[in-house]
């Protein structure tokens, strides 16, 4: 996985986490059969996991790019 893929995953994770936080904390809508707060919780967790995955991908791709000349 390239470094840009890790950056993309981290940015996508931040966006998903922000949307989840808004759905969880800034809404007061109540409906039957669909709990918007639970969906916000799930999106928040998925966003955090994507950020962690992106950071790991960036760290491992940066380590693998060292070259030695003989």
PDB file as gemmi writes it, atoms N, CA and C in Angstrom:
CRYST1    1.000    1.000    1.000  90.00  90.00  90.00 P 1                      
ATOM      1  N   UNK A   1       0.844  -1.169   0.000  1.00  0.00           N  
ATOM      2  CA  UNK A   1       0.000   0.000   0.000  1.00  0.00           C  
ATOM      3  C   UNK A   1       0.891   1.235   0.000  1.00  0.00           C  
ATOM      4  N   UNK A   2       0.534   2.214  -0.808  1.00  0.00           N  
ATOM      5  CA  UNK A   2       1.364   3.401  -0.918  1.00  0.00           C  
ATOM      6  C   UNK A   2       1.028   4.407   0.174  1.00  0.00           C  
ATOM      7  N   UNK A   3       1.903   5.374   0.301  1.00  0.00           N  
ATOM      8  CA  UNK A   3       1.707   6.405   1.315  1.00  0.00           C  
ATOM      9  C   UNK A   3       0.458   7.220   1.031  1.00  0.00           C  
ATOM     10  N   UNK A   4       0.169   7.477  -0.253  1.00  0.00           N  
ATOM     11  CA  UNK A   4      -1.020   8.268  -0.579  1.00  0.00           C  
ATOM     12  C   UNK A   4      -2.298   7.509  -0.241  1.00  0.00           C  
ATOM     13  N   UNK A   5      -2.273   6.184  -0.308  1.00  0.00           N  
ATOM     14  CA  UNK A   5      -3.441   5.408   0.101  1.00  0.00           C  
ATOM     15  C   UNK A   5      -3.682   5.553   1.599  1.00  0.00           C  
ATOM     16  N   UNK A   6      -2.622   5.580   2.359  1.00  0.00           N  
ATOM     17  CA  UNK A   6      -2.755   5.776   3.802  1.00  0.00           C  
ATOM     18  C   UNK A   6      -3.297   7.143   4.138  1.00  0.00           C  
ATOM     19  N   UNK A   7      -2.847   8.157   3.402  1.00  0.00           N  
ATOM     20  CA  UNK A   7      -3.354   9.509   3.624  1.00  0.00           C  
ATOM     21  C   UNK A   7      -4.838   9.571   3.267  1.00  0.00           C  
ATOM     22  N   UNK A   8      -5.211   8.936   2.160  1.00  0.00           N  
ATOM     23  CA  UNK A   8      -6.613   8.918   1.750  1.00  0.00           C  
ATOM     24  C   UNK A   8      -7.497   8.225   2.772  1.00  0.00           C  
ATOM     25  N   UNK A   9      -7.031   7.119   3.321  1.00  0.00           N  
ATOM     26  CA  UNK A   9      -7.801   6.408   4.338  1.00  0.00           C  
ATOM     27  C   UNK A   9      -7.935   7.245   5.603  1.00  0.00           C  
ATOM     28  N   UNK A  10      -6.872   7.939   5.987  1.00  0.00           N  
ATOM     29  CA  UNK A  10      -6.932   8.775   7.180  1.00  0.00           C  
ATOM     30  C   UNK A  10      -7.900   9.941   6.992  1.00  0.00           C  
ATOM     31  N   UNK A  11      -7.867  10.562   5.826  1.00  0.00           N  
ATOM     32  CA  UNK A  11      -8.773  11.684   5.556  1.00  0.00           C  
ATOM     33  C   UNK A  11     -10.225  11.199   5.506  1.00  0.00           C  
ATOM     34  N   UNK A  12     -10.447  10.055   4.862  1.00  0.00           N  
ATOM     35  CA  UNK A  12     -11.800   9.492   4.816  1.00  0.00           C  
ATOM     36  C   UNK A  12     -12.281   9.152   6.224  1.00  0.00           C  
ATOM     37  N   UNK A  13     -11.395   8.648   7.051  1.00  0.00           N  
ATOM     38  CA  UNK A  13     -11.745   8.352   8.437  1.00  0.00           C  
ATOM     39  C   UNK A  13     -12.122   9.583   9.218  1.00  0.00           C  
ATOM     40  N   UNK A  14     -11.398  10.671   8.986  1.00  0.00           N  
ATOM     41  CA  UNK A  14     -11.736  11.923   9.675  1.00  0.00           C  
ATOM     42  C   UNK A  14     -13.113  12.412   9.247  1.00  0.00           C  
ATOM     43  N   UNK A  15     -13.394  12.338   7.952  1.00  0.00           N  
ATOM     44  CA  UNK A  15     -14.700  12.787   7.451  1.00  0.00           C  
ATOM     45  C   UNK A  15     -15.820  11.927   8.028  1.00  0.00           C  
ATOM     46  N   UNK A  16     -15.640  10.607   8.011  1.00  0.00           N  
ATOM     47  CA  UNK A  16     -16.661   9.707   8.538  1.00  0.00           C  
ATOM     48  C   UNK A  16     -16.851   9.929  10.043  1.00  0.00           C  
ATOM     49  N   UNK A  17     -15.770  10.134  10.773  1.00  0.00           N  
ATOM     50  CA  UNK A  17     -15.869  10.374  12.209  1.00  0.00           C  
ATOM     51  C   UNK A  17     -16.598  11.680  12.504  1.00  0.00           C  
ATOM     52  N   UNK A  18     -16.345  12.709  11.713  1.00  0.00           N  
ATOM     53  CA  UNK A  18     -17.030  13.994  11.923  1.00  0.00           C  
ATOM     54  C   UNK A  18     -18.522  13.850  11.649  1.00  0.00           C  
ATOM     55  N   UNK A  19     -18.875  13.154  10.563  1.00  0.00           N  
ATOM     56  CA  UNK A  19     -20.291  12.936  10.263  1.00  0.00           C  
ATOM     57  C   UNK A  19     -20.952  12.129  11.383  1.00  0.00           C  
ATOM     58  N   UNK A  20     -20.262  11.113  11.872  1.00  0.00           N  
ATOM     59  CA  UNK A  20     -20.794  10.322  12.982  1.00  0.00           C  
ATOM     60  C   UNK A  20     -20.964  11.130  14.251  1.00  0.00           C  
ATOM     61  N   UNK A  21     -20.009  11.997  14.541  1.00  0.00           N  
ATOM     62  CA  UNK A  21     -20.117  12.836  15.732  1.00  0.00           C  
ATOM     63  C   UNK A  21     -21.283  13.818  15.612  1.00  0.00           C  
ATOM     64  N   UNK A  22     -21.483  14.349  14.419  1.00  0.00           N  
ATOM     65  CA  UNK A  22     -22.616  15.257  14.223  1.00  0.00           C  
ATOM     66  C   UNK A  22     -23.931  14.502  14.401  1.00  0.00           C  
ATOM     67  N   UNK A  23     -24.010  13.300  13.819  1.00  0.00           N  
ATOM     68  CA  UNK A  23     -25.236  12.518  13.953  1.00  0.00           C  
ATOM     69  C   UNK A  23     -25.475  12.117  15.404  1.00  0.00           C  
ATOM     70  N   UNK A  24     -24.426  11.872  16.138  1.00  0.00           N  
ATOM     71  CA  UNK A  24     -24.573  11.429  17.527  1.00  0.00           C  
ATOM     72  C   UNK A  24     -24.855  12.585  18.479  1.00  0.00           C  
ATOM     73  N   UNK A  25     -24.134  13.673  18.327  1.00  0.00           N  
ATOM     74  CA  UNK A  25     -24.174  14.722  19.348  1.00  0.00           C  
ATOM     75  C   UNK A  25     -25.026  15.935  18.995  1.00  0.00           C  
ATOM     76  N   UNK A  26     -25.254  16.189  17.721  1.00  0.00           N  
ATOM     77  CA  UNK A  26     -25.901  17.450  17.350  1.00  0.00           C  
ATOM     78  C   UNK A  26     -27.305  17.278  16.804  1.00  0.00           C  
ATOM     79  N   UNK A  27     -27.878  16.097  16.915  1.00  0.00           N  
ATOM     80  CA  UNK A  27     -29.233  15.903  16.412  1.00  0.00           C  
ATOM     81  C   UNK A  27     -30.175  15.588  17.558  1.00  0.00           C  
ATOM     82  N   UNK A  28     -31.403  16.019  17.404  1.00  0.00           N  
ATOM     83  CA  UNK A  28     -32.425  15.751  18.413  1.00  0.00           C  
ATOM     84  C   UNK A  28     -33.636  15.056  17.789  1.00  0.00           C  
ATOM     85  N   UNK A  29     -33.439  14.414  16.659  1.00  0.00           N  
ATOM     86  CA  UNK A  29     -34.530  13.752  15.949  1.00  0.00           C  
ATOM     87  C   UNK A  29     -34.794  12.390  16.586  1.00  0.00           C  
ATOM     88  N   UNK A  30     -36.056  12.061  16.758  1.00  0.00           N  
ATOM     89  CA  UNK A  30     -36.459  10.756  17.260  1.00  0.00           C  
ATOM     90  C   UNK A  30     -37.405  10.135  16.247  1.00  0.00           C  
ATOM     91  N   UNK A  31     -37.158   8.878  15.905  1.00  0.00           N  
ATOM     92  CA  UNK A  31     -38.027   8.188  14.961  1.00  0.00           C  
ATOM     93  C   UNK A  31     -38.175   6.736  15.384  1.00  0.00           C  
ATOM     94  N   UNK A  32     -39.219   6.105  14.875  1.00  0.00           N  
ATOM     95  CA  UNK A  32     -39.437   4.692  15.177  1.00  0.00           C  
ATOM     96  C   UNK A  32     -38.717   3.845  14.133  1.00  0.00           C  
ATOM     97  N   UNK A  33     -38.016   2.834  14.588  1.00  0.00           N  
ATOM     98  CA  UNK A  33     -37.365   1.899  13.682  1.00  0.00           C  
ATOM     99  C   UNK A  33     -35.980   2.306  13.206  1.00  0.00           C  
ATOM    100  N   UNK A  34     -35.584   3.542  13.402  1.00  0.00           N  
ATOM    101  CA  UNK A  34     -34.269   4.010  12.949  1.00  0.00           C  
ATOM    102  C   UNK A  34     -33.695   4.930  14.011  1.00  0.00           C  
ATOM    103  N   UNK A  35     -32.642   4.503  14.653  1.00  0.00           N  
ATOM    104  CA  UNK A  35     -32.028   5.299  15.713  1.00  0.00           C  
ATOM    105  C   UNK A  35     -30.802   6.013  15.145  1.00  0.00           C  
ATOM    106  N   UNK A  36     -30.940   7.301  14.921  1.00  0.00           N  
ATOM    107  CA  UNK A  36     -29.862   8.081  14.308  1.00  0.00           C  
ATOM    108  C   UNK A  36     -28.644   8.166  15.220  1.00  0.00           C  
ATOM    109  N   UNK A  37     -28.842   8.088  16.529  1.00  0.00           N  
ATOM    110  CA  UNK A  37     -27.709   8.142  17.450  1.00  0.00           C  
ATOM    111  C   UNK A  37     -26.860   6.877  17.360  1.00  0.00           C  
ATOM    112  N   UNK A  38     -27.498   5.724  17.165  1.00  0.00           N  
ATOM    113  CA  UNK A  38     -26.736   4.479  17.004  1.00  0.00           C  
ATOM    114  C   UNK A  38     -25.931   4.493  15.711  1.00  0.00           C  
ATOM    115  N   UNK A  39     -26.526   5.002  14.632  1.00  0.00           N  
ATOM    116  CA  UNK A  39     -25.804   5.120  13.367  1.00  0.00           C  
ATOM    117  C   UNK A  39     -24.614   6.063  13.533  1.00  0.00           C  
ATOM    118  N   UNK A  40     -24.808   7.145  14.268  1.00  0.00           N  
ATOM    119  CA  UNK A  40     -23.706   8.060  14.555  1.00  0.00           C  
ATOM    120  C   UNK A  40     -22.592   7.397  15.337  1.00  0.00           C  
ATOM    121  N   UNK A  41     -22.954   6.554  16.299  1.00  0.00           N  
ATOM    122  CA  UNK A  41     -21.944   5.809  17.062  1.00  0.00           C  
ATOM    123  C   UNK A  41     -21.130   4.890  16.154  1.00  0.00           C  
ATOM    124  N   UNK A  42     -21.832   4.176  15.274  1.00  0.00           N  
ATOM    125  CA  UNK A  42     -21.152   3.246  14.367  1.00  0.00           C  
ATOM    126  C   UNK A  42     -20.214   4.013  13.432  1.00  0.00           C  
ATOM    127  N   UNK A  43     -20.685   5.115  12.868  1.00  0.00           N  
ATOM    128  CA  UNK A  43     -19.842   5.907  11.972  1.00  0.00           C  
ATOM    129  C   UNK A  43     -18.633   6.484  12.706  1.00  0.00           C  
ATOM    130  N   UNK A  44     -18.830   6.885  13.940  1.00  0.00           N  
ATOM    131  CA  UNK A  44     -17.721   7.422  14.730  1.00  0.00           C  
ATOM    132  C   UNK A  44     -16.647   6.363  14.957  1.00  0.00           C  
ATOM    133  N   UNK A  45     -17.051   5.155  15.298  1.00  0.00           N  
ATOM    134  CA  UNK A  45     -16.091   4.071  15.528  1.00  0.00           C  
ATOM    135  C   UNK A  45     -15.383   3.692  14.220  1.00  0.00           C  
ATOM    136  N   UNK A  46     -16.153   3.580  13.136  1.00  0.00           N  
ATOM    137  CA  UNK A  46     -15.557   3.245  11.838  1.00  0.00           C  
ATOM    138  C   UNK A  46     -14.563   4.326  11.408  1.00  0.00           C  
ATOM    139  N   UNK A  47     -14.903   5.589  11.640  1.00  0.00           N  
ATOM    140  CA  UNK A  47     -14.001   6.679  11.297  1.00  0.00           C  
ATOM    141  C   UNK A  47     -12.696   6.624  12.067  1.00  0.00           C  
ATOM    142  N   UNK A  48     -12.779   6.341  13.350  1.00  0.00           N  
ATOM    143  CA  UNK A  48     -11.566   6.235  14.163  1.00  0.00           C  
ATOM    144  C   UNK A  48     -10.703   5.063  13.688  1.00  0.00           C  
ATOM    145  N   UNK A  49     -11.350   3.942  13.366  1.00  0.00           N  
ATOM    146  CA  UNK A  49     -10.585   2.791  12.868  1.00  0.00           C  
ATOM    147  C   UNK A  49      -9.920   3.098  11.530  1.00  0.00           C  
ATOM    148  N   UNK A  50     -10.606   3.838  10.663  1.00  0.00           N  
ATOM    149  CA  UNK A  50     -10.005   4.221   9.382  1.00  0.00           C  
ATOM    150  C   UNK A  50      -8.800   5.140   9.580  1.00  0.00           C  
ATOM    151  N   UNK A  51      -8.893   6.050  10.520  1.00  0.00           N  
ATOM    152  CA  UNK A  51      -7.752   6.935  10.797  1.00  0.00           C  
ATOM    153  C   UNK A  51      -6.564   6.118  11.290  1.00  0.00           C  
ATOM    154  N   UNK A  52      -6.809   5.194  12.198  1.00  0.00           N  
ATOM    155  CA  UNK A  52      -5.727   4.352  12.716  1.00  0.00           C  
ATOM    156  C   UNK A  52      -5.122   3.510  11.591  1.00  0.00           C  
ATOM    157  N   UNK A  53      -5.983   2.915  10.755  1.00  0.00           N  
ATOM    158  CA  UNK A  53      -5.500   2.124   9.621  1.00  0.00           C  
ATOM    159  C   UNK A  53      -4.671   2.991   8.669  1.00  0.00           C  
ATOM    160  N   UNK A  54      -5.121   4.208   8.400  1.00  0.00           N  
ATOM    161  CA  UNK A  54      -4.377   5.097   7.516  1.00  0.00           C  
ATOM    162  C   UNK A  54      -3.024   5.476   8.076  1.00  0.00           C  
ATOM    163  N   UNK A  55      -2.966   5.724   9.376  1.00  0.00           N  
ATOM    164  CA  UNK A  55      -1.683   6.061   9.995  1.00  0.00           C  
ATOM    165  C   UNK A  55      -0.722   4.877   9.960  1.00  0.00           C  
ATOM    166  N   UNK A  56      -1.246   3.679  10.181  1.00  0.00           N  
ATOM    167  CA  UNK A  56      -0.395   2.490  10.105  1.00  0.00           C  
ATOM    168  C   UNK A  56       0.102   2.293   8.678  1.00  0.00           C  
ATOM    169  N   UNK A  57      -0.769   2.494   7.697  1.00  0.00           N  
ATOM    170  CA  UNK A  57      -0.368   2.339   6.297  1.00  0.00           C  
ATOM    171  C   UNK A  57       0.698   3.359   5.919  1.00  0.00           C  
ATOM    172  N   UNK A  58       0.570   4.587   6.399  1.00  0.00           N  
ATOM    173  CA  UNK A  58       1.592   5.600   6.102  1.00  0.00           C  
ATOM    174  C   UNK A  58       2.915   5.243   6.755  1.00  0.00           C  
ATOM    175  N   UNK A  59       2.871   4.745   7.972  1.00  0.00           N  
ATOM    176  CA  UNK A  59       4.111   4.412   8.678  1.00  0.00           C  
ATOM    177  C   UNK A  59       4.828   3.236   8.031  1.00  0.00           C  
ATOM    178  N   UNK A  60       4.077   2.234   7.614  1.00  0.00           N  
ATOM    179  CA  UNK A  60       4.725   1.068   7.022  1.00  0.00           C  
ATOM    180  C   UNK A  60       5.216   1.350   5.609  1.00  0.00           C  
ATOM    181  N   UNK A  61       4.519   2.208   4.867  1.00  0.00           N  
ATOM    182  CA  UNK A  61       4.984   2.509   3.515  1.00  0.00           C  
ATOM    183  C   UNK A  61       6.208   3.411   3.547  1.00  0.00           C  
ATOM    184  N   UNK A  62       6.315   4.274   4.525  1.00  0.00           N  
ATOM    185  CA  UNK A  62       7.492   5.134   4.631  1.00  0.00           C  
ATOM    186  C   UNK A  62       8.717   4.313   4.999  1.00  0.00           C  
ATOM    187  N   UNK A  63       8.533   3.285   5.776  1.00  0.00           N  
ATOM    188  CA  UNK A  63       9.652   2.443   6.200  1.00  0.00           C  
ATOM    189  C   UNK A  63      10.167   1.597   5.034  1.00  0.00           C  
ATOM    190  N   UNK A  64       9.303   1.195   4.130  1.00  0.00           N  
ATOM    191  CA  UNK A  64       9.700   0.319   3.040  1.00  0.00           C  
ATOM    192  C   UNK A  64      10.328   1.017   1.867  1.00  0.00           C  
ATOM    193  N   UNK A  65      10.454   2.317   1.874  1.00  0.00           N  
ATOM    194  CA  UNK A  65      10.973   3.060   0.737  1.00  0.00           C  
ATOM    195  C   UNK A  65      12.464   3.376   0.815  1.00  0.00           C  
ATOM    196  N   UNK A  66      13.147   2.870   1.799  1.00  0.00           N  
ATOM    197  CA  UNK A  66      14.577   3.138   1.888  1.00  0.00           C  
ATOM    198  C   UNK A  66      15.309   2.273   0.883  1.00  0.00           C  
ATOM    199  N   UNK A  67      16.253   2.881   0.196  1.00  0.00           N  
ATOM    200  CA  UNK A  67      17.047   2.182  -0.810  1.00  0.00           C  
ATOM    201  C   UNK A  67      18.523   2.356  -0.498  1.00  0.00           C  
ATOM    202  N   UNK A  68      19.259   1.336  -0.783  1.00  0.00           N  
ATOM    203  CA  UNK A  68      20.708   1.458  -0.619  1.00  0.00           C  
ATOM    204  C   UNK A  68      21.360   1.276  -1.976  1.00  0.00           C  
ATOM    205  N   UNK A  69      22.372   2.057  -2.224  1.00  0.00           N  
ATOM    206  CA  UNK A  69      23.098   1.973  -3.496  1.00  0.00           C  
ATOM    207  C   UNK A  69      24.379   1.211  -3.285  1.00  0.00           C  
ATOM    208  N   UNK A  70      24.643   0.341  -4.202  1.00  0.00           N  
ATOM    209  CA  UNK A  70      25.857  -0.453  -4.068  1.00  0.00           C  
ATOM    210  C   UNK A  70      26.895  -0.034  -5.097  1.00  0.00           C  
TER     211      UNK A  70                                                      
END                                                                             
